[in-house]
Amino acid sequence: MTRDELLDWMARHKACDAATEWVQAQPAESTAQELWMCCEEPGHMLWLAGRGTATQAMLVCVAADIALSVQHLIPPGELRDASARAIEAALAWADAPSEATRAEADAAAYVAYTAAYAAYAAARAAAFAAYAVHADACAADAAYAAYAACAAACAAAAQAAAQAAAQAAAAAAQAAAAAAQAAAQAVARRDICDLIRSRIPEVPL
């Protein structure tokens, strides 16, 4: 698929302006696969995957990978354990979809989300990974859950970077924290794009 064919497909599926503008800014001779491989915005990739040919199981695995990428930011204890169980349950469903594994993922997601609600973005990422398995979910819903996991992961990475930067003097820390957050989020987005490509190496169209 060429870049212009991809733009036509995106228009038919009502892509956001930011995604459309990014594709339009790429060389006209680019293929959809080349754009998939160089994209650094996980939201664009997950939107396309949810409306393209990616399966719900693929997207659940992506959400789980994203959540795993920030597990180290959760302090040891009940919350980390609940997050780990949610991720394991989501991957178990993706590996062998059934009502039993779906029920386990739903239960694990509830526990993790309840524990994380007022606590940590990283744990919410795990909960979203398990929620992507929910019985009423389709690929687009799973993509949204993966996107939510992505947002939570970026927030967790940014939060960790900001807290480290804030050890400096108060006035300097504000500027340092803002810069650290921006840098951490950019790195997190690139890393998450790589995670998506590791599960979905071919553009899902």
C-alpha positions in Angstrom: 0.0 0.0 0.0 1.3 3.4 -1.0 1.3 6.5 1.3 -1.6 8.0 -0.7 -3.6 4.8 -0.5 -3.0 4.8 3.2 -4.2 8.4 3.4 -7.4 7.4 1.5 -7.9 4.5 4.0 -7.4 6.8 6.9 -9.9 9.3 5.5 -12.5 6.6 5.1 -11.9 5.5 8.7 -11.9 9.1 10.1 -8.3 9.3 11.3 -7.5 12.2 13.5 -5.8 15.4 12.1 -2.5 14.7 13.8 -2.1 11.2 12.3 -3.2 12.5 8.9 -0.8 15.4 9.0 2.1 13.1 10.0 1.5 10.7 7.1 1.1 13.7 4.7 4.5 15.0 5.8 6.3 11.7 4.9 7.9 11.2 1.5 5.3 10.5 -1.3 7.1 7.3 -2.3 6.8 5.8 1.2 4.9 2.6 1.6 2.5 1.9 4.5 4.9 -0.6 5.8 7.8 1.9 5.9 5.6 4.4 7.7 4.6 1.7 10.2 8.3 1.0 10.9 9.3 4.6 11.5 6.2 5.9 13.4 7.0 7.2 16.9 3.5 7.9 18.0 1.9 4.8 19.6 -1.6 6.4 19.6 -1.5 6.5 15.8 -0.3 2.9 15.5 -2.9 1.6 18.0 -5.7 3.4 16.2 -4.7 1.9 12.9 -4.3 -1.6 14.4 -7.7 -1.4 16.0 -9.4 -0.6 12.7 -7.2 -2.7 10.6 -6.5 -6.4 10.6 -4.9 -6.8 14.1 -6.8 -9.3 16.2 -8.0 -8.7 19.8 -5.4 -11.2 21.0 -2.6 -9.3 19.3 -3.8 -6.0 20.9 -4.2 -7.6 24.4 -0.5 -8.8 24.1 0.5 -5.2 23.1 -1.3 -3.8 26.1 0.3 -6.4 28.4 3.8 -5.6 27.0 3.2 -1.9 27.6 2.1 -2.6 31.1 5.1 -4.8 31.7 7.4 -2.0 30.6 6.5 0.1 33.6 6.0 -2.6 36.2 9.4 -1.7 37.8 8.0 1.7 38.7 5.5 0.1 41.1 6.9 -0.4 44.6 7.0 -4.0 45.8 3.9 -5.1 47.5 0.2 -5.8 47.0 -0.3 -3.4 44.1 2.6 -4.8 42.1 1.4 -8.3 42.7 -2.1 -7.4 41.6 -0.7 -5.7 38.5 1.4 -8.8 37.7 -1.6 -11.1 38.0 -3.6 -8.9 35.7 -0.9 -9.0 33.1 -0.4 -12.8 33.4 -4.2 -13.3 33.1 -4.4 -11.1 30.0 -1.5 -13.0 28.3 -3.1 -16.3 29.3 -6.3 -15.4 27.6 -4.4 -14.2 24.5 -2.5 -17.5 24.4 -5.7 -19.6 24.8 -8.9 -17.6 24.5 -11.7 -19.2 26.5 -14.5 -18.2 28.9 -12.4 -19.5 31.8 -9.3 -17.4 30.9 -11.6 -14.4 30.1 -13.2 -14.7 33.5 -9.8 -14.9 35.2 -8.6 -11.8 33.2 -11.8 -9.9 34.2 -11.3 -10.7 37.9 -7.6 -9.8 37.8 -8.4 -6.6 36.0 -11.0 -5.6 38.6 -8.5 -6.2 41.5 -5.7 -4.4 39.8 -7.8 -1.4 38.8 -9.3 -1.1 42.2 -5.9 -1.2 43.8 -4.4 1.2 41.3 -7.3 3.7 41.1 -5.8 6.1 43.6 -2.2 4.9 43.4 0.0 4.5 40.4 -0.3 5.0 36.6 1.9 2.0 36.1 -0.5 -0.3 37.8 -3.4 1.2 35.8 -1.5 0.2 32.7 -1.6 -3.4 33.9 -5.3 -3.2 34.6 -6.0 -1.8 31.1 -4.1 -4.8 29.6 -6.4 -7.2 31.3 -9.5 -5.2 30.5 -8.7 -5.5 26.8 -9.8 -9.2 27.1 -13.4 -8.2 28.3 -16.2 -10.2 26.8 -17.7 -7.3 25.0 -14.5 -6.1 23.6 -13.7 -6.1 19.9 -10.4 -5.2 18.2 -11.1 -1.5 18.3 -11.9 -1.7 22.0 -8.8 -3.7 22.7 -6.8 -1.1 20.8 -8.3 1.6 23.0 -7.4 -0.4 26.1 -3.9 -0.8 24.7 -3.8 3.0 24.1 -4.9 3.6 27.7 -2.2 1.3 28.9 0.2 3.3 26.7 -0.9 6.6 28.2 -0.6 5.2 31.7 2.9 3.9 30.9 4.0 7.2 29.5 2.6 9.0 32.6 4.3 6.5 34.9 7.7 7.0 33.1 7.2 10.8 33.2 6.2 10.7 36.8 9.3 8.7 37.8 11.6 11.1 35.8 10.0 14.2 37.3 10.3 12.8 40.9 14.0 12.2 40.3 14.5 15.7 38.9 12.7 17.2 41.8 15.4 16.4 44.2 17.2 19.6 43.1 16.4 23.0 44.5 12.8 24.0 44.2 13.1 26.7 41.5 15.5 24.7 39.4 13.5 21.5 40.0 10.4 22.9 38.3 12.3 23.5 35.0 14.2 20.2 35.3 11.1 18.2 36.1 9.3 19.6 33.1 12.2 18.8 30.8 12.6 15.3 32.3 8.9 14.6 31.9 9.0 15.7 28.2 12.1 13.6 27.5 10.8 10.6 29.4 7.5 10.7 27.6 9.2 10.9 24.2 11.4 8.0 25.0 8.5 6.0 26.4 6.5 6.7 23.2 9.3 5.5 21.0 9.8 2.4 23.2 6.1 1.6 23.1 6.1 1.9 19.3 8.9 -0.7 19.3 6.8 -2.9 21.6 3.8 -2.6 19.2 6.0 -3.5 16.2 7.5 -6.5 18.1 3.9 -8.0 18.3 2.6 -6.6 15.0 5.6 -6.4 12.7 3.6 -6.0 9.5 1.3 -3.0 9.1 -2.1 -4.4 9.9 -4.0 -3.5 6.8 
